[in-house]
């Protein structure tokens, strides 16, 4: 980006020291909360959705989850580019509007096809508002406050993703699966109402970059094809040859995207982002931790339903204490990360997460012992997620220039989504057969521990310590 463009961007985003940026933070964070909540809430509602559409097969219903995940992951990075190029407020407001309109369509769906189509639109809205939300938060605060605010933003999103299965169990069992979608309407409307008056636009027409349509198309094909192959890996509807062709298409599109990005003047993603060791390490760690994070939640529900024979509502309630740990730990971590950098909290949190996996592998047995054998493990996972997940978001953008906020954060969020797809696929592969035994969980917990340790190793290369001014 030219010097004139940077100067124009700084004019478009003046800093007002007398105006508190926290109302802006909460407007942006509420919308991000809805997206993260929706991404995990339907895991608990899947059984109720099948009952609501008795004529549909399990394979049909799987696309209610898969279509959202694939489109969301594929659109996140292009959406980040759109937010940078066309204005963060504009893209954010449009994304929230589309998300709540699609949520209403989901709740009113009379067929599986209608529900899947509405979920695709919902994913597009979610992808548009997510990177714009974080870039709005980053632009509202001075550099000295960003470690705290980004960690808190990540904590809001992480808490929503963590509490989604528990809240989903309660909502579906009490008022029906439709309210897993209708719950988005009033909260999203508040975000729109307050955002219209509080948010200011980040870009003017003279500062907009040309949208890289070719790069966007190649990236959507690449991420979408690879994600599709992962979520359909065990489906009888696809042959191995077909899945192999889909993977090959994704790989070819990804290579073409890299070649294209290296040879155009204004690519969708500046590959120079990955020349920074910290940014590359953070995204690699986000992938490994994202896999383990998704595996953890599915394993919780499988264990409590199949080994301890808890009801769905009871399982959701039993899981809740862990997510409640995320927010307070993340807030404290964010404050300390501004002083010491993110590395100690990322490495320590990942090691704690490995300890949690070891606890669940060795302590719970076939007889329910919630207070002594399960609850301590939940505290370990809640604290470790509070340390790691928001810190990954904060570390990913801590050293980026302002013009790369949205794209840089979108790459990181998309990486986490892809990790989630892989984690779900692994869990279903290992535990998705008819009769689940206690010993079947050892493989999942072993992978959980290994992925957590790998995350810790990758985070050793993260350096976000603030530069010390000379005396």
C-alpha positions, 0 to 999 in steps of 0.5 A, spaced: 500 500 500 502 506 498 504 512 503 498 516 500 493 510 502 496 509 509 495 517 510 488 517 507 486 511 512 489 514 518 485 520 516 479 516 515 480 513 522 481 519 527 483 517 534 478 521 539 482 520 546 476 523 550 471 518 547 470 511 550 472 506 545 468 500 549 461 501 546 464 500 539 467 494 542 461 491 545 457 492 539 462 489 534 463 483 540 456 482 540 455 480 533 462 476 533 458 472 539 452 470 535 457 467 530 461 463 535 455 461 538 451 459 532 457 455 530 457 450 536 450 450 538 447 446 533 452 440 535 447 439 541 441 440 536 442 435 531 438 430 534 432 435 535 433 437 527 432 430 525 426 429 529 423 435 526 424 433 519 423 425 519 423 424 512 430 426 511 436 422 512 442 423 516 446 424 510 441 430 508 441 433 515 449 433 516 449 438 511 445 443 516 452 443 519 457 442 514 454 447 509 455 452 514 462 450 516 464 449 509 462 456 506 464 460 513 471 457 512 471 459 505 469 466 505 472 468 511 479 471 508 475 474 502 470 477 507 477 480 510 479 483 504 472 486 502 472 489 509 479 492 508 477 495 501 470 497 502 469 499 509 469 495 515 462 499 518 459 497 511 461 490 511 460 489 518 453 492 518 451 488 511 454 482 514 449 482 521 443 484 517 444 478 512 446 473 518 439 475 522 435 475 516 438 468 514 437 466 522 429 467 521 429 463 514 432 457 518 427 458 524 421 458 518 424 452 514 419 447 512 424 443 508 431 440 509 433 444 502 430 450 505 434 450 511 441 448 508 440 454 503 438 459 509 444 456 513 449 458 507 446 465 507 447 465 514 455 463 513 456 468 508 453 473 513 457 470 519 464 471 514 462 478 512 462 480 519 467 476 523 473 479 520 470 486 520 468 486 527 475 485 530 478 490 525 473 495 528 475 493 535 483 494 533 482 501 530 478 503 536 483 502 541 490 505 541 496 500 540 497 500 548 490 497 549 490 492 543 493 486 547 487 487 552 482 488 547 483 483 542 484 478 548 477 480 550 474 480 543 477 473 543 474 471 549 467 473 547 468 469 541 471 463 545 466 463 550 460 463 545 463 457 542 464 454 548 457 455 551 454 453 545 453 446 546 450 447 553 445 453 551 443 449 545 441 443 549 437 447 554 434 451 548 432 445 544 429 441 549 425 447 552 422 451 546 424 447 540 430 447 535 427 453 531 429 457 537 436 455 536 436 460 530 430 465 533 435 467 539 439 471 534 434 476 532 433 480 538 441 480 539 443 482 532 438 487 532 441 491 538 448 490 534 445 493 528 441 499 532 447 501 536 452 500 530 448 505 526 450 510 530 456 508 534 461 506 528 464 510 523 466 508 516 474 506 515 475 507 508 473 513 503 472 511 495 479 514 494 482 509 498 479 503 496 483 497 493 481 493 487 478 487 489 482 481 487 476 477 484 480 472 481 484 470 488 477 470 491 474 465 487 481 461 487 481 461 495 473 459 495 474 453 491 481 451 495 478 452 502 471 449 500 473 443 496 478 441 501 473 442 507 468 438 503 473 432 502 474 432 510 467 433 512 464 427 507 470 423 508 466 417 511 460 418 507 457 413 503 454 418 498 461 419 495 466 414 492 474 414 494 475 417 487 470 422 487 473 425 494 480 424 491 478 428 485 475 434 490 482 434 494 486 435 488 481 440 485 482 444 492 490 443 492 490 445 485 486 451 486 490 453 492 497 452 488 494 457 483 492 462 488 499 462 491 502 463 484 496 469 482 498 472 489 505 473 487 504 476 481 498 481 481 499 488 484 493 488 489 492 480 491 487 478 496 492 476 501 499 479 501 503 473 502 508 477 505 504 476 512 507 469 512 514 472 512 513 474 519 515 468 523 510 470 529 504 470 524 506 463 521 507 460 527 500 463 530 496 460 524 500 453 525 498 453 532 491 455 531 490 449 526 493 444 531 489 447 537 482 448 533 483 440 531 483 439 539 478 444 541 473 441 536 475 434 538 474 436 546 467 438 545 464 432 541 468 427 546 464 430 552 457 429 549 459 422 546 462 420 553 456 423 557 451 420 553 454 413 551 458 411 557 455 415 563 448 415 560 446 422 561 440 426 558 442 431 553 440 437 557 443 434 563 450 433 559 449 440 556 449 442 564 454 438 566 459 441 561 457 448 562 462 450 568 468 449 563 466 455 558 464 459 564 472 459 566 474 462 559 472 469 560 475 471 566 481 467 565 482 471 558 481 478 561 486 477 566 491 474 560 489 480 555 492 485 561 498 481 562 499 479 555 500 487 553 506 487 558 509 480 557 507 478 550 503 472 548 508 467 548 508 465 556 500 464 556 500 460 549 505 455 551 503 455 558 495 454 556 497 449 551 501 445 556 495 445 561 490 443 555 495 437 554 494 436 562 487 436 561 487 431 556 491 426 560 486 427 566 480 425 562 484 419 559 486 417 566 481 419 571 473 418 569 471 411 568 464 407 567 461 409 573 459 417 573 463 421 578 462 428 576 465 432 582 471 428 583 473 425 576 469 430 571 469 437 574 476 438 575 478 436 568 473 441 566 476 447 570 483 445 566 480 445 559 476 452 561 482 455 564 487 453 558 482 455 553 481 462 556 489 462 556 490 460 548 484 461 544 484 469 545 491 469 545 492 466 538 487 471 536 491 477 539 498 474 537 496 473 530 494 481 529 499 484 534 504 486 529 500 487 523 499 494 520 492 497 520 491 496 512 491 488 514 487 488 520 481 484 517 485 480 512 490 478 517 485 476 522 480 473 517 486 468 515 487 466 523 479 465 524 479 461 517 484 456 520 481 455 526 474 453 522 478 448 518 481 445 524 474 445 527 472 441 521 478 436 522 477 435 529 469 433 528 471 428 522 476 425 527 471 424 533 466 422 528 471 417 525 473 414 532 467 414 536 461 414 531 460 407 530 454 403 534 456 401 540 462 406 544 466 403 549 470 406 555 477 404 551 475 407 545 476 414 548 483 413 549 485 414 542 481 421 542 485 423 548 492 421 546 491 425 540 488 431 544 495 431 548 499 430 542 496 436 538 496 440 545 504 439 545 505 440 538 501 447 539 506 449 545 512 447 541 509 452 535 508 457 540 515 458 542 516 461 535 511 467 537 514 473 539 509 479 541 513 482 547 512 490 546 518 494 545 522 497 551 523 505 550 530 507 551 530 511 558 
